[in-house]
């Protein structure tokens, strides 16, 4: 598939869906900035109004979800995870849509449980380990930061993942795993 990154800013939502649903998307190669631009342009078409694209049918949502997943999978295949970049973009978009539109039965992209489950599954360590690290990171001396950079980034990832779930508290308060989110949130207050 050639020209995958051309004129992304000119495509409307239907154009974005057609582009990323096309045969051959899985083999598209690009650099990180091209994939980030593609994901940003696609998400922007869904965030065009403060209340989200409420006019879409269930079938259209299915097509959008498929195209969005194909774009993110192709990006990850092409340039790697990039520190959970594609997962976070997915969770952020889903969270935004759910926060502005609410869940919609039968639409996978608008399922708050998926955001919660995927965020918890991506936690880089156990909550107990994060709790133990909450004071450790503050004691790292400036000349040791590079030595512990990866560990500090893992601690920051916890906060980033939680930020996608916490806006959905009203939708997920009765979920059996919501108490885990609350426990993570308590620990995250002391993380970088």
Secondary structure, DSSP 4 states (H G I P E B T S, - for coil): ---TTTTGGG--HHHHHHHHHSTTGGG----HHHHHHHHHHHHHHHTSSTT--TT--HHHHHHHHHHHHHHHHHHHHHH--TTTHHHHHHHHHHHHHHHHH---TT-GGG-HHHHHHHHHHT-SS-HHHHHHHHHHGGG--GGGTTTTHHHHHHHHHHHHHHHHHGGGHHHHTTSTTHHHHHHHHHHHTT--
